[in-house]
């Protein structure tokens, strides 16, 4: 039996597992209903993300190299890191004064920014092994498909859909749970139902293919993907400018919200380091650029929270 062992992949997956464990501990200590949030994580990973990722490998869209722990054809680190982005983004937005209906768009946008540093590195990590030449993540794209360093453009908009659907339905599920006066049966039911619903939305071809590439207006793999990537950058940006405008409900600190910084800032540093280790200098600009953009958003929210916390309460009379 041939065994694939790539030290870089093992280290990267180990980092994801460590951050996941730290997030689990955080959830247990800080969430009001930790068992339900952990069930959200389980259902997202096992019933939603892993199912979709395995389906994509089976129909020949892409393939993963083998690493520490696999869920069939997919490293467990893949669905875990996707959930971590959802959880960290929702934790961040909890402190902002932005309408709930805007949050799925922002969570999806954060997913796209996150992926723009993750995937270019993953597709460049190619190694010779006893099983042949293997990539950490390999897309099987056509010669005329539009792509960014070997990753189809629609993959980045796909992160907005995947994470946005999950966030929208989880928020609906949490609302249902709250309205039920936190009935245990509702708490156990909504993570399962919402993640199956999100999966159904994601795999419905007419909806997904239109939102990813404007099919049938444009053929899949063409200019429609660039247009929708631009739309998916513009819409969340407009929502932040119009409906948020820097208003905060509470402040964010490193101590009280460390998973947020580990996921939305720390993983970018990790991607930059592994791009440098691998000598992938041609993609370094895109990794650094989107790492800076997402980290900048996080620290802007952090700064706004500090400023809001420093404002005086009430209307003191002039002396």
N, C-alpha and C positions, 0 to 999 in steps of 0.2 A: 504494500500500500504506500503510495507516494504521499508525503506530508508537506504541505505548504507552511513554512514558517518565515514570515517577514517581520523582522524586529520592529521596523517603523510602524507597521499595522498593529502589532500587538501592543506597543506603547500607546498608540492613539486610542485604541479600543479600551485599554486599561484606564486611560484618563477619563473617557466617557463614563465608564463604570464607577470610578471613584466619585466623579461629580454627581452621578445619579444617586449613589449611596448617601452623599452629603445632603442632597436634596430630599431624599426620603427622611433622613433624620430631621431636617428642617421642617418638613410637613408634619411629622409626628409632634414636634415641639410647638409649632406655631399656628397650624390651621385649627379652626374651630371644630371641624369634623374631619380629622386626618384620615380615617379609614375610607371615607368616601372619595377624597382626593387621590388616595393611593389606588382605589378601584378605577378612578378615571385614568390614571397612568397605565394600569394593567390593560384596560379595555382599549385605550388608544393604541398601545403597542401591539397587542395580540389580535384584536378584532378588527383593527382599522389599518394602521400603517404597515404592519408585517404582512397582512393579507394582500394589500395593494402591491407592495414591493415584490412579494413572491410572484404574484400574478404577472407583473411587468417582466420578471426574469423568464417566466414560463413562455410568454408570447414572443420573447426574443428582442425586447427593447434594449436591455442592458444586462450586464452580469457583474457580480461581486466576487472579489477574491476571498478565499476562506481565511477566517481569523479566529479569535479566541472562542467565542460562543456564537453559534449560528441558529437562526430559526429557519430551518430548511435551507434555502439559497441565499438568505440575507443575514449579515452580521447583526447581532442584537443591538449593537451600538447605533445602528441607523434609526430604527423606530424610537429608541430611547432619546437620542439627541433631538429628534423632531418633537417629541413631547416636552422635553426640557425647554425648547424655544417657546412653545405654547404657554407653558406654566410660567416661565420667567416674564414673558411679555404681558400676560394677564396680571401678574403681581405688580409690574411696573404701572400698568394702566389703572390699577385699583387706587393708586395715589393721585391720579390726575382727575380733573373735573371735565371729563369728556363723556358725551352720551354713550350709553351702552351699545346702541346700534352701530356706532362707529368702530367699536373695539375689534370685531372680526377682521375688518379691513386693515387695521393697524397691525394686528397679530400676523396676518398673512404677509404684509409688507416687511415686517421684521424677519419673517422666514425667508423671504426672497433675498434681503440684504445678507442674512446669515449664510445662505447657500452660495452666494457669489464669492465668498472666500473659501468655502469648504470644497466645492466640487472641482474647481480648476486644479487644486492640489491633488485631490483623490484620483482624477483621471490621468495625472502625470506620474503617479506612483506605480511604475511598471517594472517588474523584476523577472528574471529568468529563474525558474524553479524546476524541480523534477517532473512537474506536471506540464511544463512548457512555459512560455512567456505569459505572465499573469498580471493583470492590472488590479489595483484596489477597487476600481470601479470603471467599467468599460461600456460605453454606449456603442450600439451598432446602428450608426446613422448612414443615410444615403449620401451619395456624392453631391447632390444638389441641396441637401437640407441646410438651413441656416443654423449656425452654431457659434458658440464662444469657447474657443480652445477645446473643441471636441465634445462639448456639452450642448445639446439642442437648446435653442432659446426658450422653447416652450417648457423646458424643465424648470426654469426659474419662475415663470408664471405659475407653473404647477405647484410650487411650494406655497404660493399665496392661496391657491385654491385648497390644497390639502390642509394647511394650518388654519386658514380662514373658515372653512367648513367646520372643522373640529371646534374652533373657538366659539363660533356662532351657536352650535348645538349644545356645547357644554354650558354656555351661559344660559341658554333656554332651560337646560336640565337643572342647573343650579337655582334658577328662578322657580321652577316647578317644585323643587325640594323645599325651598324657603316658604312658598305659598302653602305647602302641605303641613306647615309647622314642623318641618324636619322629621317626617315619618321615615322610619328605618326602611320600610319597603320601597318608598320612592327613591331614597338615597341609593339603595342597591340596584334599582331598576334603571335609573336615568343614564348612568355611564354606559351600560350595555346598549340601550336603545339609541342613544345619541350617536355612539360610534358606528353602529350598524347603519344608521341613517346617513351619517357623513360618508361612509363607504359607498352607499347606494348613489349618492349625489356625485361622488368622484368618478365612479365607473360608468355613469350614464353618458354614452358617447356623444349624442347631439349637444348636450349642455357643455361638457368638458371641451370638446373639440372646437366649439364656437368661442368659448372664453379663452382658450389657449392660442387659437390661431385664426379666428374669424372664419372658420370653415362653415358653410360652403361658399362664402363670398370669395375667399382666397384658398388656394390649395394648402393642405397641411404641409409644413416644412418650408413655407415661403414667407413673403413679406408680412403676412397677417400676424406672424409670431412677434416680429419687431414692433408692430403697431400695438399689440396687446401688452407687450412688456412696457412700452411707454405709457399706456393707459394705466397699468397696474402700479407704475411709479407715481403717476400724476394724481390719481384719485385719493390714495391715502395722504399724500402731501397736502392736497386741498382740504381734506377733512381735518388734518392737524391744524392748519392755518385758520380755518373758518370756525371750527367747533371746539378747538382746545385753546389755542392762543396762549399757552403757557400757564393756564390756571390750574392750581393744585388743591387737592383736598387735605393732603398730609405730606410730610417730608419723607424722604428715603435716606436711609443710612446704610453704610457698608455692613454694619453689625446686624441690623434687623432684616436686611434683604440680600444677604450674600449670594444666594443662588442666581439672582438677577445679574450680578456683576460677573460671576463665574461663567455663566452661559453666554451672555450677550456681549461681554468684553473678553473674558479669559480664553474662550475657544478661538477667537480671532487671533490672539497672540500665539496660540498653539499652531494655527494654520500658517502664520507668517514664519514661525520657527521651522516648521517642516518643509515649507517652500524653500527656505534658505539651505536647510540640510540636504535636500534633494537637488539643489542647484537649479531650481526651476525659475530662473531669473526672468524669463520672458513673460511669466504670469504674475510676477511679484507686484507689478503696478496695480492690477485689478484686486489682488488680495489685500494690499495695503489700503487702497482707495475705499473699498466697501467696509473694511474693518474700521477705518476712521469715521465713515458715515454713521454706522450703527453705534459705535462707541460714543460718537459725538451726541447722538440722540439720547443715549442713556445718561451721559453726564450733564446734558442740558436739563433733562427731567430732574436729575439729582440737584442741580443748581437752583432750579425753579422752586423745588421743595424747600431748600434752605432759605431762599428769599421770602417765601410765603410764611415760613415759620418765624421769621424775624420781624414780620410786620406787626404793629401794635393791634391789640384787639379793641374794638369799639371806636368811639370818636372822642378822644380826650379834648377837653375844653382848653382853649388857648389861655395862657397865663398873663 
